[in-house]
Amino acid sequence: MKKITVIFSVVLMLAVSVEKASAQYYFYDNKYYDSPLTFEIGGSIGAMNCLTDLGGNKGVGKKFVKDLNLGKTSVAGSISLSAMYNYMFAVRLEATFGKVSAEDKVLKKVAPSTAGRYERNLSFKSKITDFMLGLEIHPLYIINRYDDDNDKEPPLFSPYLLAGVGFFSFKPQAKLAGKWVDLQPLSTEGQGFAEYPDRKPYKLNQINIPIGLGVKYDVGRSLSLRAEFVYRKLNTDYLDDVSSQYYADPTLYANYFTGAKLTNALLLNNRQYELDPGHSYNTQDERGNPKNKDAFFTFNLKVGYTFGRPKITR
């Protein structure tokens, strides 16, 4: 039994030695073996903005970035954990925190060109908490092989694509008499009213589809830097609490609400009176555009710490 144990120990030691001898050195630090699977924890700081029915740029409202108002950009941050396989693919779990906002008042200087968007006078803000499970694809490492079988040096920069699924929470609010009021419970477009069966209450926790691109730079064995843009395609048009084309009939609110809730709903569903006290409430005035879903996006600078490469022992 003792002889078998000795023989087994010798074979095991030889196997380990052969495996290490055949393993690649990590190409940035010959004190470590390379590993097909590495892990990274990271954090980021950057900017967040949104595309909704409110605010925007001059004109009657355009699609995508043509209607972006950069002045409403706010600070965002994230923390993440990812696992990378052979530098080609990475699976990432990330939590992002930020805020979005928009207001029609930003269109004051171009009011004549906005076809009533400025006069609509609606606004909102919302905190955003987003969790993403994403897949990174690094094409340079897929197209080329950087190992002992060729003389190619690995790239210092690695551009990549990102896609996945996200789950986010939001809570649109508007400022009234100096206080921030939650908009979703007020059914500002008659959501949930029997008179509007097609206007359903919206949920404050929903799924989104993140799509992005970035570039990664390995500073050394453990440290990496990134610049990354991620666009979140939403399945809701109520990020800003505005979607339906026309206003709800204000006489219906008393059938559903009372007290302060009724007062807030009447004051916040249509705010044209604030700019024009003599404005006559018309349910055929345009409030939103239900044809286009809302979206929010981030641009972040990231720092990551990589681990999982075995150290060479001699």
C-alpha positions as CSV (number, residue, x, y, z in Angstrom):
1,M,0.0,0.0,0.0
2,K,2.9,2.3,0.9
3,K,4.5,1.7,-2.5
4,I,1.3,2.4,-4.4
5,T,0.9,5.7,-2.5
6,V,4.5,6.7,-3.4
7,I,4.0,5.8,-7.0
8,F,0.7,7.7,-7.2
9,S,2.3,10.8,-5.6
10,V,5.2,10.7,-8.1
11,V,2.8,10.3,-11.1
12,L,0.6,13.2,-9.8
13,M,3.7,15.4,-9.4
14,L,4.8,14.6,-12.9
15,A,1.4,15.3,-14.3
16,V,1.3,18.7,-12.7
17,S,4.8,19.5,-13.9
18,V,4.0,18.5,-17.4
19,E,0.8,20.6,-17.3
20,K,2.7,23.7,-16.1
21,A,5.5,23.1,-18.6
22,S,3.0,23.0,-21.5
23,A,1.0,26.0,-20.2
24,Q,1.4,29.4,-21.7
25,Y,2.9,32.2,-19.8
26,Y,0.6,35.2,-19.4
27,F,1.8,37.5,-22.2
28,Y,2.1,40.6,-19.9
29,D,3.8,39.0,-16.9
30,N,6.0,35.9,-17.1
31,K,5.4,35.3,-13.3
32,Y,2.0,33.9,-14.1
33,Y,0.5,31.2,-16.3
34,D,-2.2,32.2,-18.6
35,S,-5.6,30.8,-17.9
36,P,-8.5,30.1,-20.3
37,L,-10.9,31.4,-17.7
38,T,-10.4,34.6,-15.7
39,F,-12.6,36.8,-13.6
40,E,-13.0,40.5,-13.2
41,I,-14.6,42.8,-10.6
42,G,-15.0,46.4,-11.6
43,G,-16.6,49.7,-11.0
44,S,-17.4,52.7,-13.2
45,I,-18.4,56.4,-13.2
46,G,-20.0,58.1,-16.1
47,A,-23.1,59.7,-17.6
48,M,-26.8,58.8,-18.0
49,N,-29.4,60.3,-20.2
50,C,-32.8,59.3,-21.8
51,L,-35.0,59.6,-24.9
52,T,-38.6,60.1,-24.0
53,D,-41.6,62.2,-25.1
54,L,-40.6,65.2,-23.0
55,G,-38.0,67.9,-23.6
56,G,-35.6,67.0,-26.4
57,N,-34.3,69.3,-29.1
58,K,-35.9,71.9,-31.4
59,G,-38.6,70.9,-33.9
60,V,-41.7,68.6,-33.5
61,G,-39.6,65.7,-32.2
62,K,-37.2,63.4,-34.0
63,K,-36.2,59.9,-33.5
64,F,-33.2,58.7,-31.5
65,V,-30.2,61.0,-30.8
66,K,-31.6,63.8,-33.1
67,D,-34.0,64.6,-30.2
68,L,-31.4,64.3,-27.4
69,N,-30.9,67.1,-24.9
70,L,-27.4,66.9,-23.6
71,G,-28.2,69.4,-20.8
72,K,-30.2,66.7,-19.0
73,T,-27.2,64.4,-18.7
74,S,-26.6,63.2,-15.1
75,V,-24.0,61.2,-13.2
76,A,-24.2,57.4,-13.1
77,G,-22.1,54.5,-11.7
78,S,-21.9,50.8,-11.7
79,I,-20.4,47.7,-10.1
80,S,-19.8,44.5,-12.0
81,L,-18.5,40.9,-11.9
82,S,-17.6,39.0,-15.1
83,A,-16.0,35.8,-16.2
84,M,-14.0,35.8,-19.5
85,Y,-13.1,32.8,-21.7
86,N,-9.9,32.9,-23.7
87,Y,-10.2,36.7,-24.0
88,M,-12.9,36.2,-26.7
89,F,-16.1,36.0,-24.7
90,A,-17.2,37.3,-21.3
91,V,-20.4,36.9,-19.3
92,R,-21.0,39.9,-17.1
93,L,-23.4,40.7,-14.2
94,E,-23.7,44.4,-13.6
95,A,-25.7,46.8,-11.4
96,T,-26.0,50.4,-12.7
97,F,-27.4,53.4,-10.7
98,G,-28.3,56.8,-12.0
99,K,-31.1,59.3,-12.7
100,V,-32.9,60.5,-15.8
101,S,-35.0,63.7,-16.3
102,A,-36.6,65.8,-19.0
103,E,-38.8,68.9,-19.2
104,D,-40.6,70.7,-22.0
105,K,-39.4,74.1,-20.6
106,V,-35.9,73.5,-22.1
107,L,-37.6,74.3,-25.5
108,K,-38.4,77.8,-24.5
109,K,-35.9,79.5,-26.9
110,V,-37.2,77.4,-29.9
111,A,-40.9,77.3,-28.8
112,P,-42.3,78.5,-32.2
113,S,-40.8,75.4,-33.8
114,T,-42.0,72.8,-31.4
115,A,-45.7,72.5,-32.5
116,G,-46.9,72.8,-28.9
117,R,-44.3,70.7,-27.1
118,Y,-43.1,73.7,-25.2
119,E,-46.6,74.8,-24.3
120,R,-47.4,71.3,-23.1
121,N,-45.1,72.1,-20.1
122,L,-44.7,68.6,-18.7
123,S,-41.6,67.4,-16.8
124,F,-40.3,64.4,-14.9
125,K,-37.4,62.9,-13.1
126,S,-36.7,59.3,-12.0
127,K,-34.0,57.3,-10.2
128,I,-32.8,54.3,-12.2
129,T,-31.6,51.0,-10.8
130,D,-30.6,48.5,-13.5
131,F,-29.3,45.0,-13.4
132,M,-27.8,43.5,-16.5
133,L,-26.7,40.0,-17.5
134,G,-24.7,40.6,-20.7
135,L,-22.4,38.9,-23.1
136,E,-19.2,40.6,-24.3
137,I,-17.7,39.6,-27.7
138,H,-14.1,40.6,-28.5
139,P,-13.7,40.2,-32.3
140,L,-9.9,40.7,-32.4
141,Y,-9.3,37.7,-30.2
142,I,-11.8,35.6,-32.2
143,I,-10.2,36.5,-35.6
144,N,-6.6,36.0,-34.4
145,R,-4.9,33.6,-32.1
146,Y,-2.4,35.0,-29.6
147,D,-0.6,31.9,-28.2
148,D,2.7,30.0,-28.4
149,D,1.8,28.7,-31.9
150,N,2.4,32.0,-33.6
151,D,4.4,35.2,-33.2
152,K,1.5,37.6,-33.0
153,E,1.5,40.0,-30.1
154,P,-1.9,40.5,-28.4
155,P,-3.5,43.9,-28.9
156,L,-3.1,46.6,-26.3
157,F,-6.7,47.6,-27.0
158,S,-9.6,45.2,-27.4
159,P,-12.9,46.7,-28.9
160,Y,-16.0,44.6,-28.0
161,L,-19.7,44.3,-28.5
162,L,-22.2,43.9,-25.7
163,A,-25.7,42.5,-25.6
164,G,-28.0,40.9,-23.0
165,V,-31.0,41.3,-20.9
166,G,-31.7,43.8,-18.1
167,F,-34.2,44.3,-15.3
168,F,-34.7,47.9,-14.1
169,S,-36.8,49.9,-11.7
170,F,-38.0,53.5,-12.1
171,K,-40.4,56.0,-10.4
172,P,-41.3,59.1,-12.4
173,Q,-42.0,62.2,-10.3
174,A,-43.0,65.8,-11.0
175,K,-42.4,68.9,-8.9
176,L,-45.6,70.5,-7.6
177,A,-45.6,73.5,-5.2
178,G,-42.0,72.7,-4.3
179,K,-42.5,69.0,-3.6
180,W,-41.8,65.9,-5.7
181,V,-44.9,63.9,-6.4
182,D,-45.1,60.3,-7.6
183,L,-46.9,60.2,-11.0
184,Q,-47.7,56.6,-11.5
185,P,-50.4,56.4,-8.8
186,L,-52.2,59.4,-10.2
187,S,-53.1,57.8,-13.5
188,T,-52.3,61.0,-15.3
189,E,-53.5,59.6,-18.6
190,G,-56.5,57.7,-17.2
191,Q,-54.6,54.4,-16.8
192,G,-56.9,51.9,-15.2
193,F,-60.1,53.9,-15.8
194,A,-63.0,52.0,-17.1
195,E,-63.5,54.8,-19.6
196,Y,-60.1,54.1,-21.2
197,P,-59.9,50.3,-21.4
198,D,-56.8,50.5,-23.7
199,R,-54.8,52.6,-21.2
200,K,-53.4,50.0,-18.7
201,P,-51.4,50.9,-15.5
202,Y,-47.7,50.5,-16.0
203,K,-45.3,48.6,-13.8
204,L,-42.3,50.3,-12.2
205,N,-40.1,47.2,-12.6
206,Q,-39.5,46.0,-16.1
207,I,-37.2,44.1,-18.5
208,N,-35.0,45.9,-21.0
209,I,-32.6,44.9,-23.8
210,P,-29.1,46.4,-23.4
211,I,-27.0,46.8,-26.5
212,G,-23.6,48.4,-26.4
213,L,-20.0,48.7,-27.5
214,G,-16.7,49.5,-25.8
215,V,-13.0,49.2,-25.8
216,K,-10.8,47.5,-23.1
217,Y,-7.2,48.3,-22.3
218,D,-5.1,46.0,-20.1
219,V,-2.8,48.1,-18.1
220,G,-1.1,45.0,-16.6
221,R,-1.8,41.6,-15.2
222,S,-4.5,42.7,-12.8
223,L,-5.7,46.2,-13.9
224,S,-7.8,47.1,-17.0
225,L,-9.5,50.2,-18.2
226,R,-12.6,50.6,-20.3
227,A,-14.7,53.1,-22.1
228,E,-18.2,51.8,-22.8
229,F,-21.6,53.0,-24.2
230,V,-24.8,51.0,-23.5
231,Y,-28.2,51.8,-24.9
232,R,-31.2,50.2,-23.1
233,K,-34.2,49.5,-25.3
234,L,-37.3,49.6,-23.1
235,N,-40.6,47.8,-23.5
236,T,-42.5,50.8,-22.0
237,D,-43.3,54.3,-23.1
238,Y,-43.9,55.5,-19.6
239,L,-40.4,56.2,-18.3
240,D,-41.5,59.8,-18.3
241,D,-45.2,59.0,-17.4
242,V,-46.2,60.2,-20.9
243,S,-47.5,58.0,-23.7
244,S,-51.1,58.4,-24.8
245,Q,-51.8,60.8,-27.7
246,Y,-54.6,62.7,-26.0
247,Y,-55.3,64.0,-22.5
248,A,-57.7,62.2,-20.2
249,D,-61.1,63.8,-19.4
250,P,-60.5,65.7,-16.1
251,T,-64.1,65.2,-15.0
252,L,-63.4,61.5,-14.6
253,Y,-60.9,61.8,-11.8
254,A,-63.4,62.4,-9.1
255,N,-64.9,59.0,-9.8
256,Y,-61.6,57.3,-8.7
257,F,-59.7,59.7,-6.4
258,T,-60.4,61.9,-3.5
259,G,-58.5,64.4,-1.3
260,A,-54.9,65.3,-2.1
261,K,-54.6,62.5,-4.6
262,L,-57.5,64.0,-6.7
263,T,-56.0,67.5,-6.4
264,N,-52.5,66.3,-7.5
265,A,-53.9,64.3,-10.4
266,L,-55.9,67.3,-11.8
267,L,-52.9,69.6,-11.5
268,L,-50.3,67.3,-13.0
269,N,-52.1,65.5,-15.8
270,N,-52.3,68.8,-17.8
271,R,-49.9,71.7,-16.9
272,Q,-50.6,74.0,-19.9
273,Y,-52.4,76.4,-17.5
274,E,-49.1,77.2,-15.8
275,L,-47.8,79.0,-18.9
276,D,-51.2,80.1,-20.1
277,P,-53.8,80.7,-17.3
278,G,-56.5,81.3,-19.9
279,H,-55.9,78.0,-21.7
280,S,-59.1,76.0,-22.2
281,Y,-58.7,72.3,-21.3
282,N,-59.1,70.3,-24.5
283,T,-58.9,66.4,-24.4
284,Q,-58.0,66.5,-28.1
285,D,-54.8,68.3,-27.4
286,E,-51.8,66.1,-28.0
287,R,-50.0,64.8,-24.9
288,G,-47.6,62.1,-26.1
289,N,-46.6,59.7,-28.9
290,P,-47.5,56.1,-28.2
291,K,-45.7,54.9,-31.4
292,N,-42.2,55.2,-29.9
293,K,-40.9,53.4,-26.8
294,D,-38.7,55.3,-24.3
295,A,-35.0,54.5,-23.7
296,F,-32.1,55.4,-21.5
297,F,-28.4,55.0,-22.0
298,T,-25.0,55.3,-20.3
299,F,-21.5,56.2,-21.2
300,N,-19.0,55.0,-18.5
301,L,-15.3,54.9,-17.8
302,K,-14.5,51.6,-16.0
303,V,-11.8,50.2,-13.9
304,G,-11.4,46.4,-13.4
305,Y,-9.4,44.0,-11.3
306,T,-8.7,40.7,-13.0
307,F,-7.9,37.5,-11.1
308,G,-7.8,33.7,-11.8
309,R,-4.3,33.3,-13.3
310,P,-2.1,30.8,-11.4
311,K,1.2,32.1,-10.2
312,I,4.4,30.3,-11.3
313,T,6.2,28.6,-8.5
314,R,9.8,27.5,-9.0
